[in-house]
Amino acid sequence: MRVGLLSLMLSAGSHAVASEDAAQDSARVGAPAAALDQIIETPMSVRKSRERAQRAVNELSRDIQDLKQSVVVLNKDLRVLEEDLLFPANTRFHVFLSLNVGEFFHLEGVELRLDNETIASYLYSEEERAALSKGGMHRLHLGNISAGEHTLSAFFIGQGPNGREYKRGSSLRFTKAQGPKYVELSIADSEARQQPEFTVREW
C-alpha cells in the first residue's frame, strides 16, 4: 500500500515538472514572436529606407549612363574604322547637302548622279528640313571614286514660289586627284531673283 502511494506521488511530481518545463519552453518560443510584434516602422526608419533605395537607384542610373556613353564611343570608333577600311582616303568621295531656303523653295527630295550613274536618291522629312534650315548639313553620299575627270549632277525636287511643283538640276565637272574629295550641294533663296538658287561646288 505504501509502495503504491509512493509511486503515485512520484508520478504526479514528474507530470508537474514536465508540465512546468513545457510551459517554460512554450514561453521561450513565443518570446521572439512577441518581440517581433513590438517592432514597428517609424517615420525615421521609413525615410532612411527610402534614402538608401534612392541612393541605390541613383548609382545604378549613373552606371547605366556610363555604359551607354561607352557604347556610343565604341560605335563611333567602329564606324570610323569601317569607313577607313571600306573607303580609303585616296579614293574617298563625300557629297553633302546644305539648305538656306524657306520662302522660294520647299525641298522634298534630291537625286545624285556621277558620270550619268545614279549614286544616291533621298526624300526629306519635315524634321530633317528643319535641321538643315538651322545650319545642319546632310552627308548625302560616301563612296569611292577613281582619279581623273568626273561629272556630278544633282536634281532637286520640291515646291517653288506659289507652291508650284519645281524640279531643277545642277552639274559640276571636277578632277579627282590624290586624297579625299568633298562636294557640297547648296540650295539658297535669292532675294534678287525671287527664286531658289542651286549650286554644286568643291571644297
TAHU-V260563 format. One record per helix or strand of 3 or more residues. SS is the DSSP state (H for helix, E for strand). FROM is the first residue (numbers start at 1). TO is the last residue. Records with the same first field share a line. If there is no record, write none. Layout:
SS: FROM-TO  FROM-TO
This chain:
H: 2-38  43-86  126-133  161-163
E: 92-100  106-114  117-123  137-144  148-159  165-176  181-190  195-202
